Amino acid sequence: MSKRPTKLKDISKNTERLHTILSGDLPPLPYPYEDWEDKPISEIPESKRKGKDISLDGVMNLSVPIPKTEGEKAEMVAKFLSGLRKLLTQENNWTFLEPFLLSLDNCVKCNTCSEACPIFEMSGRAEIYRPLFRSDILRRIIKKYLSPTGKLTAKFTGADIDLNWETVARLAQLSYRCTLCRRCAQACPMGVDNGLITREIRKLFSQELGIAPAELHKEGTVKQLSTGSSTGISPVALMDLFEFMEEDITDRTGMNIKIPFDKPNADILLLHNAGEFLSWPENIEAFAIIFEMAGINWTLSSELVGYDSVNYGLFYDDIQLARVTLKHAEIAKKLGVKKVVIGECGHAHKAIMAIGDRIWLDGVNIPRESCFATLEDLILNERIMIDPERNNFPVTLHDPCNITRSMGIIQPQRNIIKKICPQFREMTPHGVNNYCCGGGSGFAIMQSNNFPDWRYQVSGRKKFAQLLNAFTKEEIDSKTNKYVCAPCSNCKGQIRDLLTYYDAWDKVRLLYGGLVELIVNGMTDVREGFLEWEFH
Amino acid sequence: MPWFEYDDGKKVEVDEDGFIQNPEEWNKELAIELAKTEGVEEMTEDHWKVANYLRDYYLEFGIAPMIRKLCKQTGFTLKQIYELYPSGPAKGGCKVAGLPKPTGCV
């Protein structure tokens, strides 16, 4: 592999691979991981990839079939171009046309976005991961192939990208090397949103070429709409899970709590990410304890899709996004609830509260609220009582990108945590300038092939460094238990995987969890010891 | 989809991570062979206790049980389950028990 920087034009080249990540290229980690040696990103043998293209960087989280005949190659390019045309028209892009067009038009190539991007930085500044690399290829294709004189003037206007099947296949893979964290958009002086451009490329591939990661589509939204949840939890399984959680609450706290389902006209319908039911039941239990102790009139839904707030369509496909959002809205309406509260799931916040605005209309214009706002009211107005001494250990807070940067919900969770955790400290930077966990846009649930290697070593590297830096050397050395509060299911999955890969529970005693667990751990009306300090 | 071959000539379809595609094709001989791909050289009584619980739960509810329930019902701590199945209950455990790969934000 030559070290010549990859150029935009290379995207069309008939070469085996555009870029290879070498362990030596990755920036070092802070204390005590300065000498940490990453294992090389594993290679996927031909026998395993079976006709799928991985010519971008040898990493695979998307099945892009290599076209076999000239006809198939031409068809792939034609479908891409017709899809691109659709992205640029009002009648075919009702969701994000305006910010998409502005983002295409307004870039001044200052590369501020690159400096803001943790993937670019922590890959050792690989050209292909510059936010601008992806966007500029798209801009040049539009200029050359979709403007009347584009092909004639291409050489002079810099629109010199050849649109062949290699370009199309690599662009698809490139759209899955960005977590859609939008830190670049926050930094851009022109307001260009490279995250949105990436997301619209994904949409084109899903809606027009049928190319999307199985975890998001087949095992994601399709499964959610047919079985009720992307986890495969059916209504029958749901009842078994909740029976267990009620018993578990009794075991942990001595309290008997009945978790309400399908209560008509409740004040609050609480929507959880169903992944929590299987991996982090303590989060669901903590919500139930808080709401019951505060005397809230609340309910969960046992209807298909109503018990899973996820909407992976947000990451890749408008049609699936709308289908899932509609279901959520219908269920809330049918129950007659006064408002919907979103649990600790970042992308569900954005899908249901912000993007869903254009679907939750007229008869279903039901108020929707972040659980952080609900909880802030309960704690600051002392509807539940906390003894902060019970949380007297070092705590830092991870900001889920969809909740903070994308929605501006910054203070409620801080007001809570500052009141209940005497040793709270911020990460640097935080709030709207936070770094993504590295598992954003569905990456955290992509566990196949060699993608986890990339997710731990490249996209999650900045966050892991930030987690270490949040604590003092003394705290790291003393092996006191330290808590990373990550109030989002997807972020929790990624942080769990990061801490596992870097062996950080055994090595430096870093544990992770949500916000409500800290609240219940501090509640004076609850038996001490809700937090168990066991890695899971 | 790739195939997993065992016992001189028998084969089952698996996904890219080696999870069998048709859970009804599962049998004990296959489980023993799948275990070897997950760093489990011998299926002891304790291994079977975990695998059987995972499998029975899956047959009843169509999903893998929550990890906490698995621990409570089998009496093993999560650490002990990792000692039995080094790649963890969701990966190694489920694969050996013939469950599909877990999906969603788990």
Interface residues (C-beta under 8 A of the other chain):
Chain A: S47 K48 K50 E215 E219 G220 K223 T227 S229 S230 T231 G232 I233 S234 V236 A237 D240 L241 F244 D248 N273 A274 G275 E276 F277 L278 S279 P281 D308 V310 C345 A444 I445 Q447 S448 N449 S489 N490 G493 E534 F535 H536
Chain B: P2 D15 E16 D17 F61 G62 I63 A64 P65 M66 I67 R68 K69 T77 L78 K91 K101 P102 T103 G104 C105 V106
